[in-house]
Amino acid sequence: MLEVKTFPKDMSVFEVNRSDARECFLSGLFEETVKLENGTRSFYTYLKSGLRYNQPCLVVAPPACDNILQWLEESFWLSFAEEHDLFLHIMLPENGEWKADGSDADYMNKVYMQIQSRQAYVTMQDNIYALGLGDGAIIANQAVMKMSSEWSGLAAFGELDAHAMLNAEALQGAQNTGKTELSINAAKVQVPNADVCAYWKKQNDADTERFANALADEIYFPSTVCKSSQINEEKISQVRVTNGYTGPMTRELADAVWAFLSKACRHRGYGHKMLRNRIDPDAYGFEKHTMEHQGFTRLWYEYVPESVKKSGAKAPLVLCMHGRGGSAESFLSLSGISRVAEERNFIAVIPESGVYQQRPGSVRNTLLWNGEYKGEKIDDVAFLLKVVEDVKTRRAIDETRVYACGQSSGGMMTSALAEHAPNVFAAVSPWSALVDPDHDLVLPEKINPRVPYMFLFGDRDWLVADREHGEMEFGVTAPIAAYLRNLIKLYGLEEKPLQYTCGEISWFVYRNANKVPMLTVGRVAGMTHANYPRESWIAYDEFLCRFSKNADGTLYYMGEKV
């Protein structure tokens, strides 16, 4: 029989693998619990040896039985998780039975939230998938219907009777998860799916034409009518149906289902979380590089457009930094920066941060910029400057046009680069963060030579926005306002900004005496603590690329000396 373990209460006792900081500390099958309105429920989490953070998560509602451990031991799911490098989470039916009254669906959605607690391991909400087997298919379907804007995909294999439609109109209420990257605000959105055809065809705006393959009798693709841009959300959600299949769930079928589901990610944005194809670094031609820094092996990805490689001409360089708990690889998809680089002919560098401990007793290798390990501060300014120098040894870089952008912790890192390396960066664009709210605010006394800022944030961002007592024209927290007012003072900008609205963004533009927009603030309607791909386009097209800086620190705006 499989051994079931529990995670230690204090995960901070484990040493971080300095050669691979994202490696899980433990491996095996573990029991975790979630709090429900009427008590607690358990579920199992399986971590393969050497599993790394931010891999996809598969939450399984298995066929109801009295002994899930025996079912798990006799099935192929553990080896499946090992081969596909994923976090496997197994729900447990109470007293050997599933309840189709909606309570078990709520339990499944609580599991979704719990696995992002970052106490014993770190996952991302962007790539969590639901699987229901046997009578567990109804539970998985109910759960995803109620919170479809959170799950990245659904596969249900079992008899789906009328109970499967219980939550066809229901929505999970908004959940306040505190100061975390997780935000629950459910909406009815497209979800890649394998059953309950009529409902999901309508939800996914499917065309009527039916296709088929070796494993699906019916495949429905999204309608070709698309009235809006697909920069942020792509119409990729298919409905696949296998009619009358009564055999066992085979490994071959599971592999095929996973190959289909895992292509899509659910990324944060404004309005609701958005479905997009996952960017695979190998398929897209990213180059992975490493270097040693303060005793850790650090990594970054580079994207060099073919046009840049062929021309040999000097190209701009853009550093794009992920948020807390994220990774360089996850930010490839979340930022979409490589697509901007491809069309705008610049080199994109997506680096990975150092580590820190997010809360007492939790793991000490949650990724964070300018973090610390065992009391030693990690100097990520020095790391990133070394990365820039390394890129320059291999690529022709236009050193007058080096830029930085990033989200959350990456936004704080972007500000740190402007403050501590203003001679290197011509302009910066922090997203959803400027300063660390967990530390005393230290305002820069000077930024010389000056570095223009474009700051983007959501009006529901817990870190930045303050709807009741917000300061300045756009309603931000006191620390953010203090930082921006300090920039306005240091740069001698107009105190009253120009204002306009374009789409989801309200803009506030602060100019210097020569009418140059040295500080631009964009408030995104309906967005929590997040970023979305269009921000990458806006930051580069409408701000970063307009600035350049000579070696002597002279700043230019659209070719004119500032």
C-alpha positions as CSV (number, residue, x, y, z in Angstrom):
1,M,0.0,0.0,0.0
2,L,1.2,3.5,-0.8
3,E,2.7,5.5,2.1
4,V,0.8,8.7,2.8
5,K,2.9,11.4,4.5
6,T,2.1,14.9,5.8
7,F,4.1,18.1,5.1
8,P,6.2,19.3,8.1
9,K,4.7,22.4,9.8
10,D,8.0,24.2,9.3
11,M,9.2,23.9,5.7
12,S,11.8,26.5,6.2
13,V,14.2,23.9,7.7
14,F,15.0,22.6,4.2
15,E,18.1,23.7,2.3
16,V,17.5,25.3,-1.1
17,N,19.1,23.5,-4.0
18,R,21.5,26.3,-5.1
19,S,21.8,24.6,-8.6
20,D,18.1,24.6,-9.1
21,A,16.3,26.9,-6.7
22,R,12.8,25.9,-7.9
23,E,13.1,22.2,-7.0
24,C,10.6,20.8,-4.5
25,F,12.1,19.9,-1.1
26,L,10.0,16.7,-0.7
27,S,8.7,13.9,-2.9
28,G,6.0,11.3,-2.4
29,L,2.3,11.2,-1.6
30,F,1.0,13.7,0.9
31,E,-2.3,14.4,2.6
32,E,-3.5,18.0,2.7
33,T,-6.8,19.5,4.0
34,V,-9.2,22.3,3.0
35,K,-11.6,24.1,5.2
36,L,-15.3,24.0,4.2
37,E,-18.4,25.5,5.7
38,N,-19.2,22.3,7.5
39,G,-15.7,21.2,8.5
40,T,-12.6,20.0,6.7
41,R,-11.8,17.6,3.9
42,S,-8.6,15.9,2.9
43,F,-7.0,15.4,-0.5
44,Y,-3.8,13.8,-1.7
45,T,-0.9,15.6,-3.4
46,Y,1.7,13.6,-5.3
47,L,5.2,15.2,-6.0
48,K,7.6,13.2,-8.1
49,S,11.3,13.3,-7.2
50,G,12.9,16.4,-8.6
51,L,9.6,18.1,-9.4
52,R,10.1,21.9,-10.0
53,Y,7.7,24.7,-9.0
54,N,5.2,26.1,-11.4
55,Q,4.6,22.9,-13.3
56,P,1.0,22.2,-14.3
57,C,-1.5,20.9,-11.7
58,L,-4.0,18.1,-12.4
59,V,-6.9,17.9,-9.9
60,V,-8.6,14.6,-10.2
61,A,-12.1,13.6,-9.0
62,P,-11.7,9.8,-9.2
63,P,-14.4,7.2,-9.4
64,A,-16.2,6.9,-6.0
65,C,-14.8,4.0,-4.0
66,D,-14.0,3.1,-0.4
67,N,-10.2,2.8,-0.9
68,I,-8.7,5.6,-3.1
69,L,-5.2,4.5,-2.1
70,Q,-5.8,1.1,-3.7
71,W,-7.3,2.7,-6.7
72,L,-4.4,5.0,-7.0
73,E,-1.9,2.2,-6.6
74,E,-3.5,0.0,-9.2
75,S,-3.9,2.9,-11.7
76,F,-1.3,4.6,-13.9
77,W,-1.8,8.1,-12.5
78,L,1.4,8.3,-10.5
79,S,3.6,7.3,-13.4
80,F,1.5,9.7,-15.6
81,A,2.4,12.6,-13.2
82,E,6.1,11.6,-13.3
83,E,6.3,11.4,-17.0
84,H,4.5,14.7,-17.6
85,D,6.2,16.6,-14.8
86,L,3.0,17.8,-13.1
87,F,1.5,18.2,-9.6
88,L,-1.1,15.5,-9.1
89,H,-3.9,16.2,-6.7
90,I,-6.5,13.5,-5.9
91,M,-9.8,14.3,-4.2
92,L,-11.3,11.9,-1.7
93,P,-15.0,11.0,-1.8
94,E,-16.6,11.1,1.6
95,N,-17.6,7.7,2.9
96,G,-16.8,6.3,-0.6
97,E,-19.5,8.4,-2.3
98,W,-19.7,11.6,-4.3
99,K,-22.5,14.1,-3.6
100,A,-24.0,15.6,-6.7
101,D,-25.7,18.4,-4.7
102,G,-22.9,20.8,-5.4
103,S,-21.1,20.4,-2.1
104,D,-18.3,18.2,-3.6
105,A,-18.0,20.7,-6.4
106,D,-17.3,23.4,-3.9
107,Y,-14.8,21.0,-2.2
108,M,-13.0,20.7,-5.6
109,N,-12.9,24.5,-6.0
110,K,-11.4,24.8,-2.5
111,V,-8.7,22.3,-3.5
112,Y,-7.9,24.6,-6.4
113,M,-7.4,27.5,-3.9
114,Q,-5.5,25.4,-1.4
115,I,-2.8,24.2,-3.7
116,Q,-1.7,27.8,-4.2
117,S,-1.0,28.4,-0.5
118,R,2.8,28.2,-1.1
119,Q,3.4,26.6,2.2
120,A,5.1,23.4,1.1
121,Y,5.5,24.0,-2.7
122,V,4.7,26.7,-5.2
123,T,2.2,26.4,-8.1
124,M,0.7,29.0,-10.5
125,Q,-3.0,29.6,-11.0
126,D,-2.4,29.8,-14.7
127,N,-2.1,26.1,-15.4
128,I,-4.5,24.1,-13.2
129,Y,-6.8,21.5,-14.9
130,A,-9.8,19.5,-13.7
131,L,-10.3,15.8,-14.5
132,G,-13.4,13.8,-13.5
133,L,-13.5,10.0,-13.8
134,G,-16.6,7.8,-13.5
135,D,-19.1,9.5,-11.2
136,G,-16.4,12.0,-10.4
137,A,-17.0,13.4,-13.8
138,I,-20.2,15.1,-12.5
139,I,-18.3,16.7,-9.7
140,A,-15.5,18.0,-12.0
141,N,-18.1,19.4,-14.4
142,Q,-20.1,21.1,-11.6
143,A,-16.9,22.6,-10.2
144,V,-15.6,24.1,-13.5
145,M,-19.1,25.4,-14.4
146,K,-19.2,27.3,-11.2
147,M,-15.6,28.7,-11.5
148,S,-14.8,28.4,-15.2
149,S,-12.7,31.6,-15.2
150,E,-10.2,29.9,-12.9
151,W,-9.6,26.5,-14.4
152,S,-7.4,26.1,-17.5
153,G,-9.2,23.0,-18.8
154,L,-11.7,20.2,-18.1
155,A,-11.9,16.6,-19.0
156,A,-14.8,14.5,-17.8
157,F,-15.1,10.8,-18.5
158,G,-18.3,9.2,-17.1
159,E,-22.1,9.2,-17.2
160,L,-23.1,12.8,-17.1
161,D,-26.8,13.0,-16.1
162,A,-28.9,16.0,-15.2
163,H,-26.9,16.6,-12.1
164,A,-23.9,17.6,-14.2
165,M,-25.8,20.8,-15.2
166,L,-26.4,21.9,-11.5
167,N,-24.1,24.9,-11.8
168,A,-25.0,25.9,-15.3
169,E,-26.1,29.3,-14.1
170,A,-24.2,29.4,-10.7
171,L,-21.1,31.4,-10.1
172,Q,-18.5,31.1,-7.3
173,G,-18.5,34.3,-5.3
174,A,-15.5,36.6,-5.2
175,Q,-12.9,35.4,-2.7
176,N,-10.6,37.6,-0.8
177,T,-7.4,35.6,-0.5
178,G,-5.4,38.5,1.2
179,K,-2.1,39.8,-0.1
180,T,-1.5,37.0,-2.6
181,E,-1.2,36.6,-6.3
182,L,-4.4,34.4,-6.3
183,S,-7.7,36.2,-7.0
184,I,-11.1,34.5,-7.3
185,N,-13.7,36.4,-9.2
186,A,-15.6,33.8,-11.2
187,A,-17.1,34.3,-14.6
188,K,-18.5,32.2,-17.4
189,V,-15.7,31.9,-20.0
190,Q,-14.4,29.4,-22.5
191,V,-12.8,26.2,-21.1
192,P,-11.3,23.4,-23.2
193,N,-13.5,20.4,-22.5
194,A,-14.2,16.8,-23.4
195,D,-18.0,16.4,-22.6
196,V,-21.4,18.0,-21.7
197,C,-21.6,19.0,-25.3
198,A,-24.5,21.5,-25.6
199,Y,-23.5,23.6,-22.6
200,W,-19.9,23.9,-23.5
201,K,-20.6,24.5,-27.2
202,K,-22.6,27.6,-26.2
203,Q,-20.0,28.7,-23.6
204,N,-17.1,28.3,-26.0
205,D,-18.9,29.9,-28.9
206,A,-18.5,26.8,-31.0
207,D,-19.2,26.5,-34.7
208,T,-21.8,23.9,-35.8
209,E,-19.5,22.0,-38.1
210,R,-18.4,18.7,-36.6
211,F,-15.0,17.1,-37.0
212,A,-13.5,13.9,-35.6
213,N,-10.2,12.2,-34.8
214,A,-9.1,8.7,-33.6
215,L,-10.2,9.4,-30.0
216,A,-13.1,11.9,-30.3
217,D,-16.3,11.3,-32.3
218,E,-17.2,15.0,-32.3
219,I,-14.8,18.0,-32.2
220,Y,-16.2,21.5,-32.3
221,F,-14.0,24.5,-33.0
222,P,-14.6,28.1,-31.9
223,S,-16.5,30.3,-34.3
224,T,-14.3,32.0,-36.8
225,V,-16.2,35.3,-36.1
226,C,-14.1,37.3,-33.7
227,K,-15.0,40.9,-33.1
228,S,-12.1,41.8,-30.8
229,S,-8.3,41.4,-30.8
230,Q,-6.9,38.1,-29.6
231,I,-3.7,39.6,-28.1
232,N,-5.1,39.0,-24.6
233,E,-7.5,36.1,-25.0
234,E,-7.3,33.6,-27.9
235,K,-10.3,31.8,-29.2
236,I,-8.8,28.3,-28.7
237,S,-11.4,26.4,-26.7
238,Q,-12.6,23.2,-28.4
239,V,-15.3,20.9,-27.3
240,R,-14.5,17.2,-27.8
241,V,-17.0,14.4,-27.3
242,T,-16.6,10.6,-27.3
243,N,-20.0,9.0,-27.6
244,G,-20.9,5.8,-25.7
245,Y,-17.4,5.0,-24.6
246,T,-17.6,2.3,-21.9
247,G,-14.1,1.0,-21.6
248,P,-11.5,1.9,-18.9
249,M,-9.6,5.1,-18.9
250,T,-6.4,4.0,-20.6
251,R,-3.0,5.5,-20.5
252,E,-3.1,6.1,-24.2
253,L,-6.4,8.1,-23.8
254,A,-5.0,10.0,-20.8
255,D,-1.9,11.0,-22.7
256,A,-4.1,12.2,-25.7
257,V,-6.3,14.2,-23.3
258,W,-3.4,15.8,-21.6
259,A,-1.7,16.7,-24.9
260,F,-4.9,18.6,-25.7
261,L,-5.6,20.2,-22.3
262,S,-2.1,21.3,-21.5
263,K,-1.7,23.5,-24.5
264,A,-3.9,26.2,-22.9
265,C,-3.2,28.4,-19.9
266,R,-5.6,30.7,-17.9
267,H,-3.8,34.0,-17.4
268,R,-4.8,37.0,-15.3
269,G,-5.9,40.2,-16.9
270,Y,-8.7,42.8,-16.8
271,G,-12.4,41.8,-16.6
272,H,-11.6,38.1,-16.1
273,K,-8.8,35.6,-16.5
274,M,-8.0,34.9,-20.1
275,L,-7.4,31.7,-22.0
276,R,-4.3,31.5,-24.2
277,N,-2.0,29.0,-25.8
278,R,1.0,28.2,-23.7
279,I,4.3,29.4,-25.1
280,D,6.8,26.5,-25.1
281,P,10.3,28.0,-25.0
282,D,11.8,25.2,-27.2
283,A,9.1,25.4,-29.9
284,Y,9.3,29.2,-30.0
285,G,13.1,29.3,-30.2
286,F,14.0,30.8,-26.9
287,E,17.6,30.3,-25.7
288,K,18.2,29.4,-22.1
289,H,21.3,30.7,-20.4
290,T,22.7,30.3,-16.9
291,M,25.4,31.9,-14.7
292,E,26.6,31.7,-11.1
293,H,25.7,34.6,-8.8
294,Q,26.1,34.7,-5.1
295,G,26.4,30.9,-4.9
296,F,23.2,30.2,-6.9
297,T,22.9,29.0,-10.5
298,R,20.7,31.7,-12.1
299,L,18.9,31.5,-15.4
300,W,17.3,33.6,-18.1
301,Y,15.7,33.1,-21.5
302,E,16.6,35.1,-24.6
303,Y,14.4,35.7,-27.6
304,V,16.1,36.9,-30.7
305,P,13.9,37.5,-33.8
306,E,15.1,35.9,-37.0
307,S,15.2,39.3,-38.6
308,V,17.6,40.5,-35.9
309,K,19.8,37.5,-36.4
310,K,20.0,37.9,-40.2
311,S,20.5,41.7,-40.3
312,G,23.4,41.8,-37.8
313,A,22.4,45.4,-37.0
314,K,22.3,46.6,-33.4
315,A,18.9,45.9,-31.8
316,P,17.2,47.3,-28.6
317,L,17.2,45.1,-25.5
318,V,14.2,44.7,-23.2
319,L,14.4,43.0,-19.8
320,C,11.0,41.6,-18.7
321,M,10.7,40.4,-15.1
322,H,8.2,38.0,-13.6
323,G,6.2,38.5,-10.4
324,R,6.6,36.8,-7.0
325,G,6.2,33.1,-7.1
326,G,6.4,33.0,-10.8
327,S,9.3,31.9,-13.0
328,A,11.0,33.0,-16.2
329,E,9.3,30.2,-18.2
330,S,5.8,31.1,-16.9
331,F,6.3,34.7,-17.8
332,L,7.0,33.9,-21.4
333,S,3.3,33.2,-21.8
334,L,2.0,35.7,-19.2
335,S,3.8,38.7,-20.8
336,G,3.7,37.7,-24.4
337,I,6.9,39.7,-24.8
338,S,8.4,37.5,-27.5
339,R,5.6,38.4,-29.9
340,V,6.3,42.1,-29.4
341,A,10.0,41.4,-29.9
342,E,9.3,39.5,-33.1
343,E,7.3,42.3,-34.7
344,R,9.3,45.2,-33.3
345,N,12.8,43.7,-33.9
346,F,14.2,43.9,-30.4
347,I,15.9,41.3,-28.2
348,A,13.8,40.1,-25.2
349,V,15.5,38.8,-22.0
350,I,13.3,37.1,-19.5
351,P,15.3,36.4,-16.3
352,E,14.5,34.4,-13.2
353,S,14.7,35.9,-9.7
354,G,16.3,34.8,-6.6
355,V,14.5,33.3,-3.5
356,Y,12.9,34.3,-0.3
357,Q,10.5,33.0,2.4
358,Q,6.9,34.3,1.8
359,R,5.6,33.6,5.3
360,P,6.8,32.0,8.6
361,G,7.2,28.2,8.3
362,S,6.8,28.2,4.5
363,V,9.4,27.2,1.9
364,R,12.4,29.4,1.6
365,N,12.6,29.2,-2.2
366,T,9.5,31.2,-3.4
367,L,11.0,33.3,-6.2
368,L,11.2,37.0,-5.5
369,W,13.4,39.8,-6.8
370,N,16.0,41.2,-4.4
371,G,15.0,38.5,-1.9
372,E,17.3,36.8,0.7
373,Y,18.5,33.4,1.8
374,K,19.6,32.7,5.4
375,G,19.8,36.4,6.2
376,E,22.0,37.2,3.1
377,K,20.4,39.7,0.8
378,I,20.4,38.7,-2.9
379,D,21.7,41.5,-5.1
380,D,19.5,41.2,-8.3
381,V,20.6,44.6,-9.6
382,A,24.1,43.2,-9.9
383,F,22.7,39.9,-11.4
384,L,20.7,41.7,-14.1
385,L,23.6,44.0,-15.0
386,K,25.8,40.9,-15.5
387,V,23.0,39.4,-17.7
388,V,23.0,42.6,-19.9
389,E,26.8,42.4,-20.2
390,D,26.6,38.7,-21.1
391,V,24.1,39.3,-23.8
392,K,26.3,42.1,-25.2
393,T,29.2,39.6,-25.7
394,R,27.0,37.5,-28.0
395,R,24.6,40.0,-29.6
396,A,24.8,43.3,-31.3
397,I,23.0,45.6,-28.8
398,D,21.9,49.2,-29.3
399,E,23.2,50.4,-25.9
400,T,21.3,53.6,-26.2
401,R,18.0,51.6,-26.2
402,V,18.1,49.2,-23.2
403,Y,14.7,49.0,-21.3
404,A,13.1,47.2,-18.4
405,C,9.6,46.2,-17.5
406,G,8.0,43.7,-15.1
407,Q,5.0,42.8,-13.0
408,S,4.5,42.8,-9.2
409,S,7.9,41.9,-7.7
410,G,9.2,42.4,-11.3
411,G,7.8,45.9,-11.2
412,M,9.7,46.6,-8.0
413,M,12.8,45.2,-9.7
414,T,12.2,47.5,-12.6
415,S,12.1,50.5,-10.3
416,A,15.3,49.3,-8.6
417,L,17.1,49.2,-12.0
418,A,16.0,52.7,-12.7
419,E,17.2,53.9,-9.3
420,H,20.5,52.0,-9.2
421,A,21.5,51.7,-12.9
422,P,20.1,54.9,-14.5
423,N,23.0,55.1,-16.9
424,V,22.1,51.7,-18.4
425,F,18.3,52.0,-18.9
426,A,16.8,54.5,-21.2
427,A,13.2,54.0,-19.9
428,V,11.3,51.6,-17.7
429,S,7.7,50.3,-17.3
430,P,6.8,48.8,-13.9
431,W,3.4,46.9,-13.8
432,S,1.3,46.6,-10.7
433,A,4.1,47.5,-8.3
434,L,6.7,50.2,-7.6
435,V,7.8,49.6,-4.0
436,D,7.6,46.7,-1.5
437,P,4.8,47.3,1.0
438,D,6.4,44.9,3.5
439,H,9.4,47.1,4.1
440,D,9.9,50.7,5.1
441,L,9.6,53.1,2.2
442,V,12.9,54.5,1.1
443,L,12.6,57.2,-1.6
444,P,15.5,57.8,-4.0
445,E,17.1,61.2,-3.4
446,K,18.1,61.4,-7.0
447,I,17.9,59.4,-10.3
448,N,20.7,60.7,-12.4
449,P,20.6,60.5,-15.3
450,R,16.8,60.6,-15.3
451,V,14.8,57.5,-16.3
452,P,11.3,57.9,-17.7
453,Y,8.6,55.8,-16.1
454,M,5.4,54.2,-17.4
455,F,3.5,52.7,-14.5
456,L,0.5,50.4,-15.2
457,F,-1.9,49.0,-12.5
458,G,-5.4,47.6,-12.1
459,D,-8.1,49.6,-10.2
460,R,-8.7,46.4,-8.1
461,D,-5.1,45.8,-7.3
462,W,-4.7,45.1,-3.6
463,L,-1.1,46.3,-3.7
464,V,-1.6,49.6,-5.5
465,A,-5.2,50.8,-5.6
466,D,-7.2,52.2,-2.7
467,R,-10.8,52.8,-3.7
468,E,-11.8,54.4,-0.4
469,H,-8.8,56.5,0.5
470,G,-6.7,56.5,-2.6
471,E,-4.4,59.4,-3.3
472,M,-3.6,61.3,-6.4
473,E,-5.9,61.5,-9.4
474,F,-5.9,57.7,-9.9
475,G,-6.5,56.6,-6.3
476,V,-3.4,54.7,-5.2
477,T,-2.1,53.7,-1.7
478,A,0.0,56.1,0.3
479,P,3.4,54.4,-0.4
480,I,2.8,54.4,-4.2
481,A,1.6,58.0,-4.1
482,A,4.7,59.0,-2.1
483,Y,7.0,57.3,-4.7
484,L,5.3,59.0,-7.6
485,R,5.2,62.4,-6.0
486,N,8.9,62.0,-5.3
487,L,9.5,61.3,-9.0
488,I,7.5,64.3,-10.0
489,K,9.6,66.4,-7.6
490,L,12.9,64.9,-8.8
491,Y,12.1,65.4,-12.4
492,G,10.5,68.8,-12.1
493,L,7.2,67.7,-13.7
494,E,3.9,69.4,-13.9
495,E,1.8,68.6,-10.8
496,K,-1.4,68.3,-12.7
497,P,-1.4,65.6,-15.4
498,L,-3.0,65.5,-18.8
499,Q,-5.8,62.9,-18.7
500,Y,-7.6,60.7,-21.3
501,T,-9.1,57.3,-21.6
502,C,-8.5,54.7,-24.2
503,G,-10.4,51.4,-23.9
504,E,-9.8,49.8,-20.5
505,I,-7.1,52.2,-19.5
506,S,-7.4,55.7,-18.0
507,W,-4.1,57.6,-18.6
508,F,-2.4,60.3,-16.5
509,V,0.5,62.0,-18.2
510,Y,3.1,64.1,-16.3
511,R,5.4,66.3,-18.5
512,N,8.5,68.2,-17.8
513,A,9.1,71.8,-18.8
514,N,9.8,70.8,-22.4
515,K,6.4,68.8,-22.5
516,V,8.2,65.4,-22.5
517,P,6.1,62.7,-20.7
518,M,8.6,61.6,-18.1
519,L,6.0,59.9,-16.0
520,T,2.9,58.2,-17.4
521,V,0.4,56.3,-15.2
522,G,-2.2,53.9,-16.6
523,R,-5.1,52.6,-14.5
524,V,-6.7,49.5,-16.0
525,A,-10.4,49.0,-15.3
526,G,-11.5,45.8,-13.7
527,M,-8.1,44.3,-13.1
528,T,-6.6,42.9,-9.9
529,H,-2.9,42.4,-9.2
530,A,-2.0,41.3,-12.7
531,N,-0.6,42.1,-16.1
532,Y,-1.8,41.0,-19.5
533,P,0.0,40.8,-23.0
534,R,-1.4,44.1,-24.3
535,E,0.6,45.8,-21.6
536,S,3.8,44.6,-23.2
537,W,2.7,46.1,-26.5
538,I,1.6,49.4,-24.9
539,A,4.7,49.7,-22.8
540,Y,7.0,49.3,-25.8
541,D,5.1,51.0,-28.6
542,E,3.7,53.9,-26.7
543,F,6.6,54.6,-24.3
544,L,9.8,52.7,-24.1
545,C,10.8,52.8,-27.8
546,R,10.4,56.6,-27.9
547,F,13.3,57.1,-25.5
548,S,17.1,56.6,-26.0
549,K,20.1,57.5,-23.9
550,N,23.7,58.2,-24.9
551,A,26.7,56.9,-23.0
552,D,27.1,60.3,-21.3
553,G,23.6,60.0,-19.9
554,T,21.9,62.4,-22.4
555,L,18.3,61.4,-22.8
556,Y,16.4,61.7,-26.0
557,Y,12.6,61.6,-26.7
558,M,11.7,60.8,-30.2
559,G,15.1,61.9,-31.4
560,E,15.0,65.2,-29.6
561,K,17.3,66.0,-26.6
562,V,15.4,66.0,-23.3
